[in-house]
Structure formats: C-alpha cells, structure tokens
Amino acid sequence: MAYEVEIRTLPPVRLAGLAHTGLYPAVAPVFQRLVSLIPEPSWAEVEHPAMIGHDNPRTVPAEDLRSHACFIVGEGFVIFPPLEEIRYPAGRYATLTIAGPYDQLPEAYRWLAQEWYPASGEAPRGLDRYEVYLNDPFEPKPGNLLTEIRLPLKD
C-alpha cells in the first residue's frame, strides 16, 4: 500500500509525557495515568495526545521497546514529576496522516521507513519520529480515528 507523505515546516513542539517500556499498543494505561496527573486548570494548556516511539519494533524485542505517552502542551503548562518534558524543534517533517484504526500504524511506519524514506532523498534529523492523535484516541468508532506520523528531517 502507498501513502501520501507531505513535507511540512512545523513550529516547535513541547510535550509532557510518561515513559513506557513494552509493546507500543500497550501504552493505553500510561495515557490513562497521564490524564489522571493533570490538574483541572492545566487542561487549558493541553493540546493533542501524542506518542513517541523510541525504538524500531522490527529490531528491538517487544519487552524492551521504549516510548512516551504524551500531550502536546503550551509554554504555560507546568511540568512536574513524574512527567518529563520533551521538545522537538521547528523544522521540516515528513508527515503522513492515517484515517482509521490504530492497527494500521505498523504498516504505515514500515512503508515510511522501508519504501518512502530510502527513495525520498531526505536525510534524518536524528530525532525519534512521533505520532499525534488528531482526535479522541478513546473514540468508540475506530474508523473515525486520525493519526499524524511526524518524521523529523534535516533542513
């Protein structure tokens, strides 16, 4: 399957996240914990949920996969333990939007890394790719989910 990749210049992104080790699809309880840690007034500074996958699941054993369940947050959001601050700089990103259930994501990542990327002529920026959930990840209709994969590129 082929996907449509768009190269975009994105503004800097600030994330507040919790670390997770294990299968990427098993990160849902970490998101639930993350939600429970954010005090009510701070929600005004919270944007989309996101997940950073630090490892390649094709080369790293499932039990060793590292990720962060995050929210994109504004500068006014106070990050406190156990939350970690992660920043992505402004710059060029290859973006790929997936409409539908999350079980489509592994194939999209495989295609992006093994087919699109080698043929693109682009160079990596040395930052982990991440995905942004553009609507409610707890949406009861998986066909309505929108996820944007962001792959940092050299300028």
Residue pairs with C-beta under 8 A, 6 or more apart in sequence:
1 107
1 111
2 111
2 115
3 96
3 98
3 108
3 111
3 112
3 116
4 96
4 97
5 94
5 95
5 96
5 112
5 116
5 120
6 94
6 95
6 96
7 92
7 93
7 94
7 95
7 122
7 153
8 92
8 93
8 95
9 90
9 91
9 92
9 93
10 88
10 90
10 91
10 92
10 93
10 95
10 150
11 90
12 87
12 88
12 89
12 90
13 72
13 87
13 88
14 72
14 73
14 74
14 75
14 77
14 85
14 86
14 87
15 50
15 52
15 68
15 70
15 71
15 72
15 73
15 85
15 86
15 87
15 88
15 130
16 34
16 70
16 71
16 73
16 77
16 79
16 83
16 84
16 85
16 86
17 34
17 50
17 52
17 68
17 69
17 70
17 71
17 83
17 84
17 86
18 30
18 33
18 34
18 37
18 68
18 69
18 70
18 82
18 83
18 84
19 30
19 66
19 67
19 68
19 84
20 26
20 27
20 30
20 66
20 67
20 68
20 69
21 63
21 64
21 65
21 66
21 67
22 62
22 63
22 65
23 57
23 62
23 65
24 51
24 53
24 57
24 65
24 67
25 102
27 51
27 67
27 69
30 69
31 49
31 69
31 137
33 69
34 69
34 70
34 71
34 83
37 82
37 83
38 46
38 71
42 77
42 78
44 76
45 73
45 74
45 75
45 76
45 77
46 71
46 72
46 73
46 74
46 77
47 71
47 72
47 73
47 74
48 71
48 72
48 132
48 133
48 134
49 69
49 70
49 71
49 72
49 132
49 133
49 137
50 70
50 71
50 72
50 130
50 131
50 132
50 133
51 67
51 68
51 69
51 70
51 130
51 131
51 133
52 67
52 68
52 70
52 86
52 128
52 129
52 130
53 65
53 67
53 128
53 129
53 130
53 131
54 65
54 66
54 67
54 68
54 128
55 64
55 65
55 66
55 67
56 113
57 65
57 106
58 110
68 84
68 86
70 86
70 130
72 132
73 79
79 85
88 127
88 130
88 150
88 152
91 125
91 152
91 153
91 155
92 125
92 152
92 153
92 154
92 155
93 150
93 151
93 152
93 153
94 112
94 116
94 117
94 120
94 122
94 150
94 151
94 153
95 148
95 149
95 150
95 151
96 108
96 112
96 148
96 149
96 151
97 134
97 146
97 147
97 148
97 149
98 104
98 105
98 108
98 145
98 146
98 147
98 148
98 149
99 143
99 145
99 146
100 142
100 143
100 145
101 142
101 143
101 145
102 137
102 142
102 145
102 147
105 131
105 147
105 149
108 149
109 129
109 149
112 149
112 151
117 151
122 153
122 154
123 153
123 154
124 151
124 152
124 153
124 154
125 152
125 153
125 154
125 155
126 152
127 152
128 152
129 149
129 150
129 151
129 152
130 149
130 150
131 147
131 148
131 149
131 150
132 147
132 148
132 150
133 145
133 146
133 147
134 146
134 147
134 148
135 144
135 145
135 146
137 145
139 145
